[in-house]
C-alpha cells in the first residue's frame, strides 16, 4: 500500500506542487487582506481618539424654559482648532432678526481658536414669549469649519429648526436647580447666624429638668401601683 502511495506521489508530483503553491499563494493573499483590514481599523480607532466633533443644538434654560440659546459643543475625543461658524437663514419671516439676536456673541464673527473635548460655549438667549409665532417658524443653517490637532480639516453643516421647541414644557424644577437653590438658602442662613444677625431658637434641657422629670415619672408609677393595690 505504501508503495502504491509513493508511486502515486512520484507520478503526480508536478500537479501536487502546483496545488500546494496555489494554496500557499491564496493563504498569503488572505493574510495580506486581513492585515490591511486590521491596519485600516487601527488607523480609524486612532483617528477617533484624536478626532473632534462640533455640534450645535438649541436648548432652553433649565430654570426658565422660555429662554433658549444655541449650544456649541465639542463632543469628540480630540480638540478642535480654528473653528469658524457661518450662519444663514433657510426660512422664516423674521428669521434674520432672531439670527442676529443669537449671533451677538463675538465668537460668531471672530471664530474660536480652541475647543477642547467636552468643552461647550453658548450663544445669547432669546425669549420665546416675545414674537413666538415668527420665531418658531425660523430655520437656520450653520456651516462649521475646523481642524483637528493633527491638521485634518472638517467642514460640516447643521440645521437648527426653531419649530422643534413648539409644545415644549417641563414639570417641576430641575433637580440640579432645586439643589442649588437649597444650598444657597442654607449658606445664607449660616451666614446670618455666624454674623449674629439671626439667632438659633433652641429649647435647652438642663439637669434640673431631667431630675424633675425623673421625680414626676417616679411619682406617677407610685400612684399607679397604689391604685392597683386598692383595686385588688
Steps between C-alpha positions, in 0.01 A plus 500: 500500500786735583663416171183596317487831692861586422444403138195729485694789653788452259271487199303812607772703669467781252126536552537481877766770490267726303215438745721563803637819344143619428393432859801689637434790261132522597587481872757776458248715313233448769752582773602817315135607467432434869813693594390795285153496658652489848734789420206701363288432810791597726542822306129579537512433874800729537322772302187464715709546813641827367205611288293805599127525432318832524125498554251788521174446687211716612421470871289685756631621832422236763348741750317719245395293200378794289861624479684304228851521362742320270750258651825444311679196641792279406362147549810336352799356684752740348534881509359717224703797377431806283123461514303716259120528517308637202125535568229565242121503480314218326144615566292722727349847468699663779771234520777748424414700814506188715828388344651839575386464861662157531826606337563813705777305673832604349625146433253465213694775323854434620480122527646280773867415526451190710222279638614204708323165531171549685545878505185701429421863421164676474335765288278782625151418631173576327158510664238284330225691676579797275396467134468126556312413180763647268793364702367144487480523120871579467746250356876563490803338339842504666810415300775387736865489401772379735804277516643239734830508689652293217403764243207311343233742380126454551207676337147419616150645481243508780135601471327668796120484478326718759170313453650216709432718805126512430306338782809460716417492871653399831340361816647633824847639545817320388674308778830684464322836509305401815816376670683821413220717641485291820877528549479875442230530768705292746806717431301818562358364826844397625639841405230679698555280805880541497469876464258525793224639280284197576495284813433131525179413678566201724334341804768415759443190720698549826589259783226654714250420224620140494472464882151652500394269220641201692309598819176547307545167329575324832198661663277389215617139539435508876149634448425231243627229734293640786185506288560140397530389867178678591324335208620155608 
